Amino acid sequence: MSSTRLLSVILNDGHFMPMLGFGTSAPRKVAMSNVEEAVQVAIDVGYRHIDSAYSYLNEEAIGQAIRKKIANGTVKRTDIFYTTKMWGTFSRPELVQRGLELSLQKLQLSYVNLYLVHYPVSLQPGEEFIPMDSQGKIIFDTVDLCSMWEAMEKCKDAGLARSIGVSNFNRRQLEMILNKPGLRYKPVCNQVECHPYLNQSKLLEYCKSKDIVMTGYAALGSDPGKEWVKKDNPVLLEDPVLNAIAEKHRRTPAQVALRYQLQRGVVVLAKSFTEKRIKENFQVFDFQLTPEDMKTIDGLNKDMSYFENIL
């Protein structure tokens, strides 16, 4: 059996997705060489699920890391589950595939395992990453989510993406796609911010009822050095409750936060650019949180997002 299938979830289209992924969204101060090195370390450690996006501006470095690890025999392409995301400037149906092709060019790969609609928000097409008017206001575009989804389905038909899904969608937006007349492929997953301070329990329940996997990003909180991150939020990994549970299990607070999601059935992304932490964050399959631990962590929910809502 391929190592990709170990500790994986079966998606509603039959493909396997590893439950623990390596996240690569980084503050601009992180050099591309660090990103490439971190991805190589992650693959050496055992991560087989790598998550990025067109908007992270690092897919050349990630592609290079993956190709080096394939070339030296560490992995085969079929062992790697790679996710990218369509940025809002490619939302028009005629541009959706182009957005994916640009990512594939940067990666120098022939397909991705998962292509996500990054946000349920369309931006004016063009060279500008975030198009602004003369007053500094974001220029949005009006694209119907259902026609955008039809273009996503064509990317799957073309073999450029094995699976397709969404990110940052709420229940109403998911329902728009699920209730679309002539729907050919359901989203396989909805990737959302998810951590003990924002545990998304209602959305998780809804996704499970529709056979849609929830993937959690910012599972360890988020770096206030990143753009769009609020500067005054409490630091998740300093939470006394999380630390007490970690101490009891002789684990790090990060390992407990990741294990919490795995036990809820959430595919979780762990992100670090430090070798020691990349290794530590992978060591989450050899211990179990008790039902009491889970309940206690559930109680930390404050419905608090780490991110500024600029889109």
C-alpha positions as CSV (number, residue, x, y, z in Angstrom):
1,M,0.0,0.0,0.0
2,S,1.3,3.5,-0.9
3,S,2.5,5.4,2.2
4,T,0.1,8.2,1.1
5,R,-2.7,5.9,2.3
6,L,-1.3,5.5,5.8
7,L,-3.4,7.6,8.3
8,S,-5.5,9.0,5.4
9,V,-9.1,9.8,4.9
10,I,-11.0,8.7,1.8
11,L,-12.5,11.6,0.0
12,N,-16.0,11.5,-1.5
13,D,-14.4,11.0,-5.0
14,G,-12.4,7.9,-3.8
15,H,-9.0,9.5,-3.5
16,F,-6.9,9.3,-0.3
17,M,-5.9,12.4,1.6
18,P,-3.3,12.2,4.5
19,M,-4.8,13.5,7.7
20,L,-1.7,15.5,8.7
21,G,-0.5,18.1,6.2
22,F,2.4,20.4,6.0
23,G,1.3,24.1,5.6
24,T,3.6,26.5,3.7
25,S,1.9,29.9,4.1
26,A,4.7,32.2,5.4
27,P,5.4,35.8,6.3
28,R,7.1,37.6,3.5
29,K,10.3,37.7,5.6
30,V,10.8,33.9,5.2
31,A,13.2,33.4,2.3
32,M,12.3,31.0,-0.5
33,S,15.4,28.9,0.3
34,N,14.0,28.4,3.8
35,V,10.7,27.3,2.3
36,E,12.4,24.8,0.0
37,E,14.5,23.5,2.8
38,A,11.5,23.2,5.2
39,V,9.5,21.2,2.6
40,Q,12.5,18.8,2.0
41,V,12.8,18.3,5.8
42,A,9.0,17.7,6.1
43,I,9.2,15.0,3.4
44,D,12.2,13.4,5.1
45,V,10.3,13.4,8.4
46,G,7.3,11.6,6.8
47,Y,4.8,14.3,5.7
48,R,3.2,13.4,2.4
49,H,0.5,16.1,2.2
50,I,1.9,19.5,1.2
51,D,-0.5,22.5,1.2
52,S,0.2,25.7,-0.7
53,A,-1.6,28.2,-2.9
54,Y,-1.0,30.5,-5.9
55,S,-1.2,33.5,-3.5
56,Y,1.6,32.2,-1.2
57,L,4.1,33.1,-3.9
58,N,6.3,30.1,-3.1
59,E,5.3,27.4,-5.5
60,E,8.6,27.4,-7.4
61,A,10.5,26.6,-4.2
62,I,8.0,23.9,-3.2
63,G,8.1,22.3,-6.6
64,Q,11.8,22.3,-6.5
65,A,11.8,20.6,-3.1
66,I,9.3,17.9,-4.2
67,R,11.2,17.3,-7.4
68,K,14.6,16.9,-5.5
69,K,13.0,14.4,-3.2
70,I,11.6,12.4,-6.2
71,A,14.9,12.6,-8.0
72,N,16.9,11.2,-5.0
73,G,14.4,8.4,-4.5
74,T,12.9,9.5,-1.2
75,V,9.4,9.5,-2.6
76,K,7.5,8.9,-5.8
77,R,5.1,11.5,-7.2
78,T,2.2,9.2,-6.3
79,D,3.3,9.4,-2.6
80,I,2.8,13.1,-2.5
81,F,-0.6,14.8,-2.0
82,Y,-0.2,18.3,-3.1
83,T,-2.9,21.1,-2.7
84,T,-3.0,24.5,-4.4
85,K,-5.7,27.1,-4.4
86,M,-7.3,29.4,-7.0
87,W,-6.8,33.1,-6.2
88,G,-9.8,35.5,-6.6
89,T,-8.4,37.2,-9.7
90,F,-8.9,33.9,-11.6
91,S,-12.6,33.5,-10.5
92,R,-14.1,34.0,-13.9
93,P,-15.0,30.6,-15.5
94,E,-12.7,31.2,-18.4
95,L,-9.7,32.0,-16.1
96,V,-10.1,29.2,-13.5
97,Q,-8.0,26.6,-15.4
98,R,-5.4,29.3,-16.2
99,G,-4.9,29.9,-12.5
100,L,-4.2,26.2,-12.0
101,E,-1.9,26.0,-15.1
102,L,0.2,28.9,-13.7
103,S,0.6,27.0,-10.4
104,L,1.6,23.8,-12.3
105,Q,4.2,25.8,-14.4
106,K,5.8,27.1,-11.2
107,L,5.7,23.7,-9.6
108,Q,6.8,21.9,-12.8
109,L,4.3,19.2,-12.0
110,S,1.7,17.8,-14.4
111,Y,-1.2,17.7,-11.9
112,V,-2.1,18.6,-8.4
113,N,-4.0,16.3,-6.0
114,L,-6.4,19.0,-4.9
115,Y,-7.4,22.4,-6.3
116,L,-9.4,24.6,-4.0
117,V,-11.4,27.8,-4.5
118,H,-9.3,29.9,-2.1
119,Y,-12.1,32.3,-1.0
120,P,-15.8,32.6,-2.0
121,V,-14.8,36.1,-3.2
122,S,-14.0,37.3,-6.7
123,L,-11.5,40.0,-7.5
124,Q,-11.1,42.0,-10.7
125,P,-8.9,40.0,-13.1
126,G,-5.5,41.3,-14.0
127,E,-1.9,41.5,-13.0
128,E,-2.6,43.1,-9.6
129,F,-2.6,40.5,-6.8
130,I,-5.1,42.6,-4.8
131,P,-6.6,45.1,-7.3
132,M,-7.3,48.5,-5.7
133,D,-9.0,51.7,-6.9
134,S,-7.5,55.2,-6.5
135,Q,-9.0,55.4,-3.0
136,G,-7.2,52.2,-2.0
137,K,-10.4,50.1,-1.9
138,I,-10.3,46.5,-3.2
139,I,-12.0,46.1,-6.6
140,F,-14.2,43.0,-6.4
141,D,-15.7,41.2,-9.4
142,T,-19.1,39.6,-9.6
143,V,-18.8,35.9,-10.5
144,D,-21.5,33.3,-9.8
145,L,-20.1,30.6,-7.5
146,C,-21.9,27.9,-9.5
147,S,-20.4,28.9,-12.8
148,M,-17.0,29.1,-11.1
149,W,-17.6,25.6,-9.8
150,E,-18.4,24.3,-13.2
151,A,-15.0,25.5,-14.4
152,M,-13.4,23.7,-11.4
153,E,-15.1,20.5,-12.5
154,K,-13.5,20.9,-15.9
155,C,-10.1,21.1,-14.3
156,K,-10.8,17.7,-12.8
157,D,-12.1,16.4,-16.1
158,A,-8.8,17.6,-17.8
159,G,-6.7,15.6,-15.3
160,L,-5.0,18.8,-14.0
161,A,-6.5,18.3,-10.5
162,R,-7.3,14.8,-9.1
163,S,-9.8,16.3,-6.7
164,I,-11.5,19.7,-6.2
165,G,-12.8,21.6,-3.2
166,V,-13.3,24.9,-1.5
167,S,-11.7,27.0,1.3
168,N,-13.2,29.6,3.6
169,F,-16.8,28.7,2.7
170,N,-19.6,28.9,5.2
171,R,-22.6,26.6,5.2
172,R,-24.7,28.9,2.9
173,Q,-22.0,29.0,0.3
174,L,-21.5,25.3,0.4
175,E,-25.2,24.8,0.0
176,M,-25.2,26.9,-3.2
177,I,-22.8,24.5,-4.8
178,L,-24.3,21.3,-3.4
179,N,-27.8,22.4,-4.6
180,K,-26.6,23.4,-8.0
181,P,-28.6,21.8,-10.8
182,G,-26.4,19.5,-12.8
183,L,-23.7,19.2,-10.1
184,R,-21.1,16.6,-11.3
185,Y,-18.6,16.7,-8.5
186,K,-19.2,17.6,-4.9
187,P,-16.4,19.6,-3.2
188,V,-14.2,17.0,-1.4
189,C,-13.2,19.3,1.3
190,N,-13.6,22.8,2.9
191,Q,-10.4,24.2,4.3
192,V,-11.1,26.7,7.0
193,E,-9.3,28.4,10.0
194,C,-9.7,25.9,12.8
195,H,-8.1,25.7,16.3
196,P,-9.2,25.4,19.9
197,Y,-10.2,29.2,20.0
198,L,-12.3,28.7,16.8
199,N,-13.3,25.1,16.7
200,Q,-15.9,25.4,13.9
201,S,-18.0,22.6,15.5
202,K,-21.3,23.4,13.7
203,L,-19.6,23.7,10.3
204,L,-17.7,20.4,11.0
205,E,-20.9,18.7,11.8
206,Y,-22.5,20.0,8.6
207,C,-19.5,19.0,6.4
208,K,-19.5,15.5,7.9
209,S,-23.2,15.2,7.1
210,K,-22.5,16.0,3.4
211,D,-19.4,13.7,3.2
212,I,-17.1,16.8,2.9
213,V,-13.8,16.6,4.8
214,M,-12.9,19.7,6.8
215,T,-9.3,20.7,6.7
216,G,-8.0,23.1,9.4
217,Y,-5.4,25.8,8.9
218,A,-3.9,28.1,11.6
219,A,-4.3,25.0,13.8
220,L,-1.5,26.3,16.1
221,G,-2.7,29.9,16.0
222,S,-1.0,32.3,13.5
223,D,2.1,34.4,13.3
224,P,1.4,38.1,14.0
225,G,4.2,38.9,11.6
226,K,2.1,37.8,8.7
227,E,-0.1,40.3,6.8
228,W,-3.8,40.1,7.5
229,V,-3.2,38.7,11.0
230,K,-4.6,40.6,14.0
231,K,-1.8,41.7,16.3
232,D,-3.5,41.6,19.7
233,N,-4.9,38.0,19.9
234,P,-3.9,35.7,22.7
235,V,-1.2,33.2,21.8
236,L,-2.8,29.8,21.5
237,L,0.3,27.8,22.4
238,E,0.6,29.7,25.6
239,D,-2.9,28.8,26.8
240,P,-2.6,27.4,30.3
241,V,-5.3,24.7,29.7
242,L,-3.5,23.4,26.6
243,N,-0.2,23.5,28.4
244,A,-1.6,21.5,31.4
245,I,-2.9,18.8,29.1
246,A,0.4,18.8,27.2
247,E,2.3,18.3,30.5
248,K,0.1,15.4,31.5
249,H,0.9,13.6,28.2
250,R,4.5,14.7,28.2
251,R,3.9,16.4,24.8
252,T,4.2,19.9,23.4
253,P,1.1,22.2,23.3
254,A,1.4,22.1,19.5
255,Q,1.2,18.3,19.5
256,V,-1.9,18.5,21.7
257,A,-3.6,21.1,19.4
258,L,-2.9,18.9,16.3
259,R,-4.0,15.7,18.0
260,Y,-7.3,17.4,19.1
261,Q,-8.1,18.0,15.4
262,L,-7.2,14.5,14.3
263,Q,-9.4,12.9,16.9
264,R,-12.4,15.2,15.7
265,G,-11.9,13.8,12.2
266,V,-10.4,17.1,10.9
267,V,-7.5,17.0,8.4
268,V,-5.0,19.3,10.0
269,L,-2.1,21.4,8.6
270,A,1.0,21.9,10.7
271,K,3.2,24.7,9.8
272,S,6.8,25.5,10.9
273,F,10.0,26.4,9.2
274,T,12.2,25.1,12.1
275,E,13.5,21.5,11.7
276,K,13.0,20.6,15.4
277,R,9.3,21.7,15.3
278,I,8.6,20.1,11.9
279,K,9.7,16.8,13.5
280,E,7.8,17.4,16.7
281,N,4.6,18.3,14.9
282,F,4.7,15.0,13.0
283,Q,4.8,13.0,16.3
284,V,1.1,13.0,16.9
285,F,0.1,9.5,16.0
286,D,1.5,7.6,19.0
287,F,-0.7,9.1,21.8
288,Q,-4.4,9.6,22.5
289,L,-6.3,12.5,24.2
290,T,-8.9,11.2,26.6
291,P,-12.6,12.1,26.2
292,E,-12.1,14.5,29.2
293,D,-9.2,16.2,27.4
294,M,-11.3,16.6,24.3
295,K,-14.1,18.1,26.2
296,T,-11.8,20.5,28.1
297,I,-10.3,21.7,24.8
298,D,-13.8,22.1,23.3
299,G,-14.4,24.4,26.2
300,L,-11.6,26.8,25.0
301,N,-13.7,27.9,22.0
302,K,-14.2,31.7,21.8
303,D,-15.2,31.9,18.1
304,M,-12.1,34.0,17.7
305,S,-10.4,34.4,14.4
306,Y,-6.7,35.2,14.1
307,F,-7.2,37.0,10.7
308,E,-8.4,40.4,9.6
309,N,-11.4,40.0,7.3
310,I,-10.1,42.1,4.4
311,L,-11.8,40.1,1.6
